[in-house]
Amino acid sequence: MLGDLDHADVEAELSQGVVGRIGCLSNGRPYVVPVCYVYHEGCVYGHSMPGAKLTALQQGGAVCFEVENITDLSNWRSVIGWGTVELLDGTAAREGLNLLLDRLAPELGPEFAAAHAAAHSGAEFTGTVYRIHLTEKTGRYERGEPST
């Protein structure tokens, strides 16, 4: 059975995920890249080191964000959202990074603890923190028999 996710399910999928994909234009070409993220108050937060992703995000404009939860080919949920990206600095960047690190810490385990503690201590960090303001979101699902 195929269907549309309701608002609560869309929010749950965005909140529970840790890896999603950003889609944008980079020098006039479509560009899609997987990212670790945290979803907080209607926005996606992430971190990028210099490279193609950051260059694309610096070009501004509209972006989309996608996350999925796939059990098998007959049982999945997918959410896509559209919005704009903002590169953060100062206190906003620090707060965004802390949100991201808090979300990723349980997934990355004890070896991540030192980096997590240093970030919360106010130590300098490298790279750029970005926030995607999602202004539109939709989701779909398929529910069928589990594959064997």
C-alpha positions as CSV (number, residue, x, y, z in Angstrom):
1,M,0.0,0.0,0.0
2,L,1.3,3.4,-1.0
3,G,0.3,6.6,0.9
4,D,1.1,10.1,2.1
5,L,2.7,10.7,5.4
6,D,0.8,13.1,7.7
7,H,2.5,16.1,9.2
8,A,3.4,14.3,12.5
9,D,5.0,11.4,10.5
10,V,7.0,13.9,8.4
11,E,8.3,15.6,11.5
12,A,9.1,12.2,13.1
13,E,11.1,11.0,10.1
14,L,13.1,14.3,10.0
15,S,13.7,14.2,13.7
16,Q,14.8,10.5,13.9
17,G,17.1,10.5,10.9
18,V,20.8,11.2,11.0
19,V,21.8,11.0,7.3
20,G,19.9,12.8,4.6
21,R,20.7,14.4,1.2
22,I,20.9,18.0,0.1
23,G,20.0,18.8,-3.4
24,C,20.9,22.2,-4.9
25,L,22.4,23.8,-8.0
26,S,26.1,24.1,-8.3
27,N,27.4,26.2,-11.2
28,G,24.0,25.5,-13.0
29,R,24.2,21.7,-12.5
30,P,22.1,19.6,-10.1
31,Y,24.2,18.5,-7.1
32,V,23.1,16.0,-4.5
33,V,25.2,15.1,-1.5
34,P,24.6,12.9,1.6
35,V,25.1,14.7,4.9
36,C,24.9,14.0,8.7
37,Y,22.3,16.3,10.1
38,V,20.1,17.3,13.0
39,Y,16.5,18.5,12.6
40,H,15.5,21.2,15.1
41,E,12.5,23.6,15.1
42,G,11.8,23.2,11.4
43,C,15.4,23.5,10.3
44,V,18.1,21.1,9.2
45,Y,21.6,21.8,10.7
46,G,24.8,20.4,9.3
47,H,28.6,21.1,9.1
48,S,30.8,21.2,6.1
49,M,34.5,21.5,5.5
50,P,35.7,23.3,2.4
51,G,34.8,21.5,-0.8
52,A,32.2,21.0,-3.4
53,K,29.2,20.9,-1.0
54,L,30.2,24.2,0.8
55,T,30.9,25.9,-2.6
56,A,27.4,24.9,-3.8
57,L,25.8,26.1,-0.5
58,Q,27.6,29.4,-0.8
59,Q,25.9,30.0,-4.1
60,G,22.7,30.4,-2.2
61,G,19.3,29.9,-3.7
62,A,16.7,27.2,-3.1
63,V,17.7,23.8,-1.8
64,C,15.9,20.5,-1.1
65,F,16.5,18.0,1.6
66,E,15.6,14.3,1.6
67,V,15.6,11.6,4.2
68,E,14.4,8.0,4.0
69,N,13.8,5.1,6.2
70,I,14.0,1.8,4.2
71,T,13.3,-1.6,5.7
72,D,13.1,-3.2,2.3
73,L,11.8,-2.4,-1.2
74,S,8.2,-2.8,-0.1
75,N,8.5,-1.1,3.3
76,W,9.9,2.5,3.4
77,R,9.2,6.1,4.3
78,S,10.6,9.1,2.5
79,V,10.4,12.8,3.3
80,I,11.5,15.7,1.1
81,G,11.5,19.4,2.1
82,W,12.3,22.6,0.2
83,G,13.8,25.8,1.6
84,T,16.8,28.1,1.7
85,V,20.2,27.6,3.2
86,E,21.9,30.0,5.6
87,L,25.7,29.8,6.5
88,L,26.0,30.5,10.2
89,D,28.7,32.3,12.2
90,G,29.3,33.3,15.8
91,T,26.9,32.2,18.4
92,A,24.4,30.8,15.9
93,A,27.2,28.6,14.4
94,R,28.2,27.3,17.9
95,E,24.6,26.5,18.8
96,G,24.0,24.7,15.5
97,L,27.2,22.7,15.9
98,N,26.2,21.7,19.5
99,L,22.8,20.6,18.3
100,L,24.5,18.5,15.6
101,L,27.0,17.0,18.0
102,D,24.4,16.2,20.6
103,R,22.4,14.3,18.0
104,L,25.4,12.4,16.6
105,A,27.1,11.5,19.9
106,P,24.9,8.4,20.6
107,E,25.4,7.2,17.0
108,L,29.2,7.6,17.0
109,G,30.1,6.1,20.4
110,P,32.8,6.7,23.0
111,E,35.6,7.7,20.6
112,F,33.5,10.7,19.7
113,A,33.3,11.9,23.3
114,A,36.4,14.0,23.3
115,A,35.5,16.0,20.2
116,H,32.0,16.4,21.6
117,A,33.2,17.7,24.9
118,A,35.7,20.1,23.2
119,A,33.0,21.6,21.1
120,H,30.7,22.2,24.1
121,S,33.6,23.8,25.9
122,G,33.7,26.6,23.4
123,A,36.9,25.5,21.7
124,E,37.4,26.8,18.2
125,F,36.1,24.5,15.4
126,T,36.9,24.4,11.7
127,G,34.5,24.3,8.9
128,T,31.1,25.9,8.3
129,V,27.8,25.3,10.1
130,Y,24.7,25.7,7.9
131,R,21.0,25.8,8.6
132,I,18.3,24.9,6.0
133,H,15.0,26.6,6.7
134,L,12.4,24.2,5.4
135,T,9.3,26.0,4.2
136,E,7.6,23.1,2.6
137,K,7.7,19.3,3.4
138,T,6.0,16.2,2.1
139,G,6.3,12.5,2.7
140,R,5.4,9.2,1.2
141,Y,5.4,5.6,2.3
142,E,4.9,2.1,1.1
143,R,3.8,-0.7,3.5
144,G,3.8,-4.2,2.3
145,E,4.9,-7.7,3.2
146,P,8.5,-7.9,4.5
147,S,10.8,-9.5,1.9
148,T,12.3,-12.9,2.8
